[in-house]
Amino acid sequence: MIYEILSANIPSALSSGGTLIIISGDSQYALIKSANTIEAINEYDELQLESIVVEPKWRQPCIDCDI
């Protein structure tokens, strides 16, 4: 499963066997992949991952881009 959690909860999710996928562009949220159940804001099937990470929430700032 893919779990959306608060970034503050990343350490506990990782210690529970989770793997970090991505942190939101505003650094408030994270997506974690885990076989173990994690307390989360939202849960997604792994097949949804591609459609989730294209949402603006997960867009990363472009450091070397000209604006």
N, C-alpha and C positions, 0 to 999 in steps of 0.2 A: 504494500500500500504506500501511497504518497500522503504525507501529512503536512498541512500548513500550520505552522506554529509561530509564536512570537520569538523574535531573535534572542531575547533574554533566556529562552528555554532551550537554546541549542546545546549547551553543555550537557544537560540532563538527557536530551534526546540521543546525543552521541554516546553517552555512557550506557544507554539502554540498548545499544546495538544499531542505532540509526546511522545513515550516511547523508551528509549534507549535499543537496542538489544545487540550490541557488538561494541567495538572499535577495529580497526585494530591493528595488532601486532606492527606496527611502530608508533601507536598513531596518525596518520595523518587523518584517516577517521573513520566514524561511520555509523552504520546502525540504522535507526530510523523507528519505526512502527507508522503510523499516519493515521487517517481517513481524516485529513485535508491535503490539498496540501502543500508541503514544497519545497522550491527551493533546487534542488539537482543535484548532478553530474550524478547519475543514478537512475532510478525508477524500481522497481521490483514488480511483483505480489507476494502476501504472500505465494503462493504455491511454489515459487522458493527459499524460505528461506533456506531450508535444503541443496540445491545444492550450494547456495552462500557461506554459512559459512564454507564449507569444502575447499574452495579455500585457497591457501597458504597466501594470503593477510590478511585473518582473523585469522590465526593461532596465538595463544597466546604463549608467552614465558613460558617455564616450569621452574619455580623457583627452585623446589626441585629435578630436574632431574640431573643425572650424565651424563656428556658429555665426 
